[in-house]
Amino acid sequence: MTLSDFRETLTSLEPPPGLGAALAALWHDGRGDWEAAHRVAQDMHTPEGAWIHAYLHRKEGDPTNAAYWYRRAAKSVPSVTLDAEWDAIVTALLP
């Protein structure tokens, strides 16, 4: 699956089967459901989950909480747009 393919799934009512938690969280966010994305990210105890959690708090406008999660993910706070970061995370996580 490519980033473009992933974006095309955002028109569906449910995430594609077999996505995994990280991409499912980003799928929910891509559809504008921050709350669902955050619920999924909260249950992930991996560096990828921390990265998504950081991105979500950055998007929420909570830079302090976002910075905490970026540290947990061993990532720097990005200077790119939120859309560019979403693309980068999805691309990094796609098989």
N, C-alpha and C positions, 0 to 999 in steps of 0.2 A: 504494500500500500504506500502511496506517495502522499505528500502533504495535500496536494490537490484532491486526491481520492478521499482523504480524511475529511477535508472541507465539504465535499459533496455529501457525506453522510449526515451533515448537520441539518439537512432537510427532513430527516427521518424523526419519528417520535421517540425512538429508543436507540441507544448506542448499538453499533454492530456487535454481534455475538463474538466473544473471545477477545475483546479489546484489552482486557486487563485493567486494573484499578487506575493506574496513572493516566492512560489515554482516555479512560471513561471520565475521569475528573475534568480533563481538558475538553472533552466532547461536551459535557454539561456547560462548562464555561463558554465554549464556542457558541452554544445555543442561547447564551444570556442568562443561564441559571447559576449564578454565583453560589447560592446556598447549597445546591446539590453538589457542585464541584467541591466546595469546602468540606461538606460532610464526607465525601470520598477521601479527600486529601488528609483529613484528620485521622482516618483509620490506617493510613499508610505510614509505616515506621521504617522508611528507607530514604536514602539520599534523594531519590527521584521524588518521593512524596514531600520531602522538605522543600525541594525546589519549586514544586507546584504550589505548596502552601505559601512559600515566600512570594511567588508571583501573584497569588490571589490576594494576599494582604497588601501588596504594592498596589494592585488594582483597586482595592477597597479604599486606599488612601491612608493606610496605617504604616508609615515608614519604619517606625520603631519595631513593630512586630515583624514586618517584612525583613528587616535587617537581621533579626534573630534567626529567622528561618533560612535566610541566605547563608548565614554562618553554619547552621546545621547541615546545609546541603553542600558546604565547601565551595560556594559560589560567591562572586562579587556582586554587589548590587548593580544591576545593569543601567546603562545610560540610554538604551534604545527605547523605542515606544513599546507600549504594552502589546500591541499587535505583533511587532517584530519579535518580542520575547515569546509570545504564545507560539508563533511559527517555529522559533528555535527549539523550544521544549518539545513540541510535537515531533519535529524532524529528528531530534536526538533520540526520542523514545520509539519511533516507528521501527519495526523490524527490517 
